[in-house]
Amino acid sequence: MPKSAYLSLSLMLFITSLSLNALPMQRINASSILNDGPYVVENPESWSIHWVCHGLAKIRQVAKTAMFPYEFRQCGLNATWSPIIDDPQTNFVTDYPIAAISDIHGQFELMKRLLKQHEIIDSLGNWSFSQGHLVITGDIFDRGDKVTETLWFAYELERQARQQGGRVHFLLGNHEVMVLQGDLRYLHTKYQQVESVLQSSMQQLYSENAILGRWLRTKNAVLKINQSLFMHGGLHPNILERDLSLADINQQLRHSLNSQTEASNHDLSQYLLGVEGPLWHRGYFDTDTTAEIDNLLTRYQAQRLVVGHTSQPQVQSRHNGKVIAVDSSIKMGKSAEMLLINKQQLLRATLDGKQLPLP
Ligand code: ZN
């Protein structure tokens, strides 16, 4: 591009930015290191890519005929946008290792350090786990300030894993659903600034018209790989009264989050999204008995439930190994662990590269 054209484009973007955010001067100064995005939103004729660079709103239109994958590299923000992989499959059988990480809550760097230590990704952040399965048991959103980066990272890693015969499974947590439904109580203040600069609410930025919003609405809440059942919170013992398969649970939740397919069963939708639902339940850590957990395992023909949501200092086993807690308090931004399952062996994978038996 000739320099003059570049300058006029920059000027145009600058003017667009000014008109998009009529903020008082001090607000702009306070936001001068604010970088976030991209948020890709579909319009009738094109896609618009919105991002925040040094506190200013930026926008770019992309034709519907754009070639995929579309590489976005601006202002230190990276995203690889390829077509959404919508895979409702709920059951997998594999001889390859399985890793499970949970409750990342925007701690992007810590998560990457942990994944690199155990060669789930290489030094450049690309998939290196061969045909293994990486399960992210929910709650990428809220608390921390690198949520968008973590989402795009998981989005691209999902594609890379598939290309090598592996899988990334990002399961919904309560914080994903909260943001999709406009409950922003736990949002890092950075994203309030982003809303203000982009003059768009988080709900709009993650709507069904937005790539990340659409992608999140394709995600499962429960997943079975071999003999392990993964989810964010846990299955309440009373779910057995409802006689639901894992696929039923996923399908109903997907319907509940998608306005195009109105929830067919309002009561069930309320239950699955409520405090006794799989995204919120915490009973394995207080009220539920091992006998109740046995009933769940018998019904779903599994050996263990692997859950996040209820924070622990480290990955640990409960109820004689029938529950594995994988929320290792990454949200505090200091330490991080994940679970590794290699054949019948279960290990704590630590930030300093150790693989230890579960306590
Ligand atoms: Zn949670």
Residues whose N, C-alpha, C, O or C-beta is under 5 A from the ligand:
A	BS01	ZN	D139 G173 N174 L279 H309
